[in-house]
Amino acid sequence: RAIRRLEGIINAMTPAERSRPELLKAARKRRVAAGAGVSVQEVNRLLAQFDQAQKMMKMVARGGMQKMLRAFRGGFPGLR
């Protein structure tokens, strides 16, 4: 169900917006939300998740896996 909602949001974006999410300002977010049948908050949530995933992938690509593990150390019991 959640996957279909995310898929709807992504499908409501233009190809340019999909490749460059920074283009999504308030008016475009409203249009995407209306097209997907969701709230603007859900569009914002998807964009925030995408941004977070992008940052993590960049960190992994730069060999920052150790840094990432250190950052998560407190969040996962038994990882110490």
Helices and strands as residue ranges (DSSP letters): H 2-11, H 15-19, G 21-23, H 26-36, H 40-61, H 65-72, G 73-75
